[in-house]
Amino acid sequence: MMRIARVVCCGAVAALLLGPAHSAPLQGQNPQSQTSTQAPTFKSTTALVEVDAVIFDRQGRFVPGLVAEDLTILEDGRPQAIQQFYMVAHDGSGGPSPAPGANLTPVERAHRVFVMLFDEGHLGFESLMRVKKGAEGFIQAQIGPGDVAGVFTNGGMYRGRLTTDKNELIAAVRSARPEFDNRQSLLAPFREFPRIPSEMDAIRIEGGAREVVDALGEEACRRDPFLCSQEGGITQVENLIQRKAKLYIRQARALTARTVQNLQYVVSGLSRFPGRKTIVFLSEGFFVEESRDVQQMVAAQAARAGTTIYSIDGRGNISGGANADPDVTTAAAARSTAFDSGEAAPIILTMGTGGFMVHNVDDIARAIGMVARDTSTYYVIGYQPENGTMDGKFRKIEVKARVDGLTIRARKGYAAVALPPLEAIGK
């Protein structure tokens, strides 16, 4: 067990990893079938399970200077021997190199890797414009010489690669296009006669809850007898409610399946690269019912490969007031966070990987900056599991402090799957 935490400062690491090249292919089964050259491999241990931990004091400040003995890590409730422990500190400026004699492995893991994933199917037009502006502002102001980034938009990785080129990243962000059949447009008929108050009501109706249909039909005809008569009476109104609910659920499932596929592709591609990787998931949330297990496994696979998912709500301020977006069910009102189940999906992804969700922030560049700061200073804890069988099952991780007053945020577990050979970011 290591007695001290090595501190790794990022900066000149871009030259170390990239050499003369300025981009790295992100491979895997791309939904748009990109092709790219194989990056060179280097020796690295994939048997270790690495856990990134952000540790705060009671005032919410990051705590430096901890040693391995200050923490306990458990897998499925059993203590594990810590075999690797160091702190990464990245100021984003391309500044100091690691100290002479430092172990090269932490250095290789010290660069920042970002993928901004635009979930266009779950971003309304205004939300998409907001996140595009914010992403561009973040790239211009905060992507530093030691950073590598990529943009997943329009169903694929822009140019199929990660890059250090800011101009390419900005072009990628600007290429994002709104989708006509996005989630908000699919929900819009809910506010038309006969109204369906929420996505949860639609889920219950699609599942056969006749009492919900009856209650909504009676309410619709009581509030607007004329439209009820025009539709042919309460029976026809109830039939219309059922059709609308079932159509929405069918379309929402298709959108969710595509989003999950995109996440799986990015997670798989990033698994080849060493160290901490960050996915910034730009979305309004998505239909989570029936796919919770799949999303939990995506998060578990990401955690195994050292990828942290952060989610940013593209709606900006949804807490009310002049800047709030309109609710899909009431055009003049602030959008209600209780309207649908969309926020549950990003929470599954972020909590499972040790990230967090940012919402009620209009300035998306600042929101992404919050993510960047969180992923710039952290501890890396490595251990070789007592159960070395990679059986594909989920294994629970707990990181506990032996020092009073500390709060730890780390991934909750991982999928016990073998990692591919790790590769340097470069051609």
SULLIN-V153005 format. One record per residue. N is the residue number from 1. RES is the residue in one letter. PHI is phi in whole degrees, -180 to 180 (NA if undefined). OMEGA is omega in radians with two decimals (none if undefined). Layout:
# SULLIN-V153005
N & RES & PHI & OMEGA
N & RES & PHI & OMEGA
This chain:
# SULLIN-V153005
1 & M & NA & -3.12
2 & M & -72 & -3.08
3 & R & -95 & 3.13
4 & I & -132 & 3.06
5 & A & -98 & 3.04
6 & R & -76 & 3.13
7 & V & -105 & -3.14
8 & V & -112 & 3.09
9 & C & -103 & -3.11
10 & C & -85 & 3.07
11 & G & 173 & -3.12
12 & A & -71 & -3.10
13 & V & -62 & 3.13
14 & A & -61 & 3.13
15 & A & -66 & 3.14
16 & L & -62 & -3.04
17 & L & -82 & -2.98
18 & L & -96 & -3.07
19 & G & 57 & -3.13
20 & P & -75 & -3.11
21 & A & -80 & -3.13
22 & H & -125 & 3.11
23 & S & -153 & 3.11
24 & A & -136 & 3.14
25 & P & -69 & 3.01
26 & L & -105 & -2.98
27 & Q & -100 & -3.10
28 & G & 138 & 3.12
29 & Q & -90 & -3.12
30 & N & -63 & 3.07
31 & P & -56 & 3.13
32 & Q & -112 & 3.01
33 & S & 55 & 3.05
34 & Q & -77 & 3.02
35 & T & -119 & -3.13
36 & S & -162 & -3.09
37 & T & -82 & -3.10
38 & Q & -77 & 3.08
39 & A & -81 & -3.13
40 & P & -68 & 3.10
41 & T & -92 & 3.00
42 & F & -139 & -3.08
43 & K & -70 & 3.08
44 & S & -161 & -3.10
45 & T & -89 & 3.08
46 & T & -101 & 3.13
47 & A & -75 & 3.11
48 & L & -68 & 2.92
49 & V & -97 & -3.13
50 & E & -106 & 3.14
51 & V & -124 & 3.05
52 & D & -87 & -3.09
53 & A & -129 & 3.03
54 & V & -105 & -2.96
55 & I & -121 & -3.05
56 & F & -119 & 2.98
57 & D & -91 & -3.07
58 & R & -66 & 3.12
59 & Q & -90 & 3.12
60 & G & 80 & 3.13
61 & R & -96 & 3.10
62 & F & -62 & -3.08
63 & V & -105 & 3.06
64 & P & -86 & 2.96
65 & G & 79 & 3.11
66 & L & -76 & 3.07
67 & V & -119 & -3.06
68 & A & -58 & -3.12
69 & E & -66 & 3.13
70 & D & -79 & -3.03
71 & L & -129 & 2.97
72 & T & -127 & 3.09
73 & I & -121 & -3.11
74 & L & -123 & 3.02
75 & E & -118 & -3.07
76 & D & 50 & 3.07
77 & G & 85 & -3.10
78 & R & -104 & 3.11
79 & P & -61 & 3.13
80 & Q & -119 & 3.11
81 & A & -78 & 3.11
82 & I & -76 & -3.09
83 & Q & -109 & -3.14
84 & Q & -146 & -3.11
85 & F & -155 & 3.07
86 & Y & -158 & 3.13
87 & M & -111 & 3.05
88 & V & -104 & 3.07
89 & A & -128 & -3.06
90 & H & -126 & 3.13
91 & D & -94 & 3.08
92 & G & 72 & -3.03
93 & S & -101 & -3.05
94 & G & 72 & -3.00
95 & G & -85 & -2.91
96 & P & -67 & 3.02
97 & S & -86 & 3.08
98 & P & -60 & 3.13
99 & A & -64 & 3.12
100 & P & -56 & 3.11
101 & G & 84 & -3.14
102 & A & -66 & 3.10
103 & N & -61 & -3.05
104 & L & -67 & -3.07
105 & T & -59 & 3.08
106 & P & -59 & 3.14
107 & V & -63 & 3.14
108 & E & -61 & -3.09
109 & R & -98 & -2.98
110 & A & -95 & -3.13
111 & H & -70 & 3.10
112 & R & -99 & 3.10
113 & V & -125 & -3.14
114 & F & -118 & 2.87
115 & V & -126 & 3.06
116 & M & -92 & -3.06
117 & L & -105 & 3.11
118 & F & -85 & -3.14
119 & D & -96 & -2.98
120 & E & -59 & 3.13
121 & G & -66 & 3.14
122 & H & -123 & 3.03
123 & L & -131 & 3.00
124 & G & -66 & -3.06
125 & F & -57 & -3.12
126 & E & -64 & 3.11
127 & S & -64 & 3.14
128 & L & -63 & 3.11
129 & M & -61 & -3.13
130 & R & -66 & -3.09
131 & V & -73 & 3.06
132 & K & -63 & 3.12
133 & K & -62 & -3.13
134 & G & -66 & 3.14
135 & A & -64 & 3.12
136 & E & -65 & 3.11
137 & G & -62 & 3.11
138 & F & -64 & -3.14
139 & I & -60 & -3.10
140 & Q & -65 & -3.00
141 & A & -95 & -2.90
142 & Q & -127 & 3.03
143 & I & -77 & -3.05
144 & G & -102 & -3.10
145 & P & -60 & -3.13
146 & G & -92 & -3.05
147 & D & -99 & 3.04
148 & V & -125 & -3.06
149 & A & -147 & 3.06
150 & G & -151 & -3.12
151 & V & -129 & 3.05
152 & F & -101 & -3.10
153 & T & -152 & 3.13
154 & N & 56 & 3.04
155 & G & 87 & 3.14
156 & G & -164 & 3.05
157 & M & -71 & 3.13
158 & Y & -61 & -3.08
159 & R & 58 & 3.03
160 & G & 66 & -3.01
161 & R & -156 & 2.91
162 & L & -94 & -3.06
163 & T & -153 & 2.99
164 & T & -100 & -3.03
165 & D & -83 & -3.13
166 & K & -62 & -3.12
167 & N & -63 & 3.11
168 & E & -66 & 3.13
169 & L & -64 & 3.13
170 & I & -66 & 3.09
171 & A & -61 & 3.12
172 & A & -63 & 3.12
173 & V & -61 & -3.11
174 & R & -67 & -3.13
175 & S & -79 & -3.12
176 & A & -62 & -3.08
177 & R & -124 & 3.11
178 & P & -68 & 3.06
179 & E & -100 & -3.11
180 & F & -65 & -3.13
181 & D & -95 & 3.07
182 & N & -88 & -3.01
183 & R & -60 & -3.12
184 & Q & -67 & 3.10
185 & S & -68 & 3.10
186 & L & -71 & 3.12
187 & L & -81 & -3.04
188 & A & -53 & 3.14
189 & P & -61 & -3.14
190 & F & -64 & -3.11
191 & R & -90 & 3.07
192 & E & -87 & 3.13
193 & F & -64 & -0.16
194 & P & -82 & -3.05
195 & R & -69 & 2.93
196 & I & -118 & -2.97
197 & P & -65 & -3.05
198 & S & -158 & 3.06
199 & E & -63 & 3.13
200 & M & -62 & 3.05
201 & D & -64 & 3.12
202 & A & -63 & 3.12
203 & I & -62 & -3.13
204 & R & -66 & 3.12
205 & I & -64 & -3.13
206 & E & -62 & 3.12
207 & G & -83 & 3.04
208 & G & 101 & -3.12
209 & A & -78 & -3.08
210 & R & -65 & -3.11
211 & E & -65 & 3.10
212 & V & -70 & 3.12
213 & V & -60 & -3.13
214 & D & -61 & -3.11
215 & A & -65 & -3.13
216 & L & -70 & 3.11
217 & G & -65 & 3.11
218 & E & -63 & 3.14
219 & E & -65 & -3.13
220 & A & -63 & -3.11
221 & C & -73 & 3.07
222 & R & -69 & -3.09
223 & R & -75 & -3.08
224 & D & -140 & -3.11
225 & P & -60 & -3.11
226 & F & -65 & 3.13
227 & L & -65 & 3.09
228 & C & -62 & 3.12
229 & S & -66 & 3.14
230 & Q & -61 & -3.14
231 & E & -77 & 3.12
232 & G & 108 & 3.11
233 & G & 101 & -2.99
234 & I & -63 & -3.14
235 & T & -63 & 3.12
236 & Q & -68 & 3.08
237 & V & -63 & 3.13
238 & E & -65 & 3.06
239 & N & -62 & 3.13
240 & L & -66 & 3.10
241 & I & -59 & 3.13
242 & Q & -63 & -3.12
243 & R & -64 & -3.13
244 & K & -63 & -3.12
245 & A & -64 & -3.10
246 & K & -67 & 3.10
247 & L & -63 & -3.13
248 & Y & -62 & -3.09
249 & I & -62 & 3.12
250 & R & -62 & 3.14
251 & Q & -69 & -3.14
252 & A & -64 & 3.09
253 & R & -61 & -3.13
254 & A & -66 & 3.10
255 & L & -63 & -3.14
256 & T & -63 & -3.14
257 & A & -59 & 3.14
258 & R & -69 & 3.11
259 & T & -62 & 3.14
260 & V & -63 & 3.10
261 & Q & -61 & 3.13
262 & N & -64 & 3.10
263 & L & -62 & 3.14
264 & Q & -61 & 3.13
265 & Y & -62 & -3.11
266 & V & -66 & 3.11
267 & V & -59 & -3.14
268 & S & -64 & -3.13
269 & G & -63 & -3.11
270 & L & -72 & -3.08
271 & S & -64 & -3.13
272 & R & -80 & -3.05
273 & F & -102 & -3.08
274 & P & -76 & 2.98
275 & G & 81 & -3.08
276 & R & -78 & 3.03
277 & K & -120 & -3.07
278 & T & -123 & 2.97
279 & I & -103 & 3.03
280 & V & -100 & -3.04
281 & F & -91 & -3.06
282 & L & -101 & -2.97
283 & S & -159 & 2.95
284 & E & -103 & -3.01
285 & G & 95 & -3.09
286 & F & -149 & -3.09
287 & F & -62 & -2.98
288 & V & -102 & -3.08
289 & E & -59 & 3.10
290 & E & 77 & -3.11
291 & S & -121 & -3.13
292 & R & -59 & -3.12
293 & D & -63 & 3.14
294 & V & -65 & -3.14
295 & Q & -66 & 3.08
296 & Q & -64 & 3.11
297 & M & -72 & 3.05
298 & V & -59 & 3.11
299 & A & -64 & -3.13
300 & A & -66 & 3.10
301 & Q & -68 & 3.08
302 & A & -63 & -3.14
303 & A & -62 & 3.13
304 & R & -59 & -3.06
305 & A & -95 & 3.09
306 & G & 78 & 3.13
307 & T & -104 & 3.12
308 & T & -107 & -3.14
309 & I & -105 & 3.00
310 & Y & -115 & -3.14
311 & S & -119 & 3.09
312 & I & -122 & -3.13
313 & D & -75 & -3.09
314 & G & -68 & -3.14
315 & R & -73 & -3.11
316 & G & 71 & -3.10
317 & N & -74 & 3.12
318 & I & -115 & -3.11
319 & S & -90 & -3.13
320 & G & 111 & 3.14
321 & G & 97 & -2.99
322 & A & -66 & -3.05
323 & N & -91 & -3.08
324 & A & -73 & 3.09
325 & D & -73 & 3.12
326 & P & -69 & 3.05
327 & D & -73 & 3.14
328 & V & -64 & -3.12
329 & T & -94 & 3.12
330 & T & -141 & -2.97
331 & A & -60 & -3.07
332 & A & -90 & -3.04
333 & A & -107 & 3.04
334 & A & -66 & -3.14
335 & R & -64 & -3.11
336 & S & -83 & 3.08
337 & T & -70 & 3.14
338 & A & -90 & -3.04
339 & F & -64 & -3.06
340 & D & -133 & -3.11
341 & S & -97 & -2.99
342 & G & -60 & -3.07
343 & E & -69 & -3.12
344 & A & -64 & -3.08
345 & A & -64 & 3.09
346 & P & -60 & -3.14
347 & I & -65 & 3.08
348 & I & -58 & -3.09
349 & L & -70 & -3.06
350 & T & -74 & -3.12
351 & M & -65 & -3.12
352 & G & -67 & -3.08
353 & T & -112 & 3.13
354 & G & 90 & 3.09
355 & G & -94 & 3.09
356 & F & -151 & 3.13
357 & M & -107 & 3.08
358 & V & -110 & 3.08
359 & H & -142 & -3.08
360 & N & 61 & 3.08
361 & V & -124 & 3.14
362 & D & -75 & -3.10
363 & D & -83 & -3.05
364 & I & -68 & 3.07
365 & A & -60 & 3.09
366 & R & -66 & 3.12
367 & A & -62 & 3.11
368 & I & -66 & 3.07
369 & G & -62 & 3.07
370 & M & -61 & 3.10
371 & V & -64 & -3.11
372 & A & -61 & 3.12
373 & R & -64 & -3.12
374 & D & -67 & -3.08
375 & T & -93 & -3.08
376 & S & -102 & -3.14
377 & T & -137 & -3.05
378 & Y & -166 & 3.05
379 & Y & -100 & 3.03
380 & V & -114 & 3.12
381 & I & -113 & 3.14
382 & G & -119 & 3.08
383 & Y & -148 & 3.05
384 & Q & -100 & -3.02
385 & P & -58 & 3.03
386 & E & -58 & 3.05
387 & N & -91 & -3.05
388 & G & -85 & -3.12
389 & T & -78 & 3.10
390 & M & -86 & -3.01
391 & D & -98 & 3.11
392 & G & 81 & -3.09
393 & K & -83 & 3.09
394 & F & -79 & 3.08
395 & R & -124 & -3.08
396 & K & -81 & 3.10
397 & I & -118 & 2.98
398 & E & -131 & 3.03
399 & V & -113 & -3.08
400 & K & -121 & 3.12
401 & A & -93 & 3.00
402 & R & -94 & 3.14
403 & V & -111 & -3.12
404 & D & -66 & 3.00
405 & G & 84 & -3.12
406 & L & -102 & 3.03
407 & T & -116 & -3.07
408 & I & -119 & 2.99
409 & R & -115 & -3.13
410 & A & -151 & 3.13
411 & R & -63 & -3.02
412 & K & -89 & -3.11
413 & G & 172 & 3.14
414 & Y & -159 & 3.04
415 & A & -91 & -3.09
416 & A & -77 & 3.13
417 & V & -124 & 3.11
418 & A & -73 & 3.08
419 & L & -86 & 3.03
420 & P & -70 & 3.04
421 & P & -56 & -3.11
422 & L & -76 & -3.03
423 & E & -131 & 3.00
424 & A & -69 & 3.11
425 & I & -82 & -3.11
426 & G & 170 & -3.12
427 & K & -84 & none
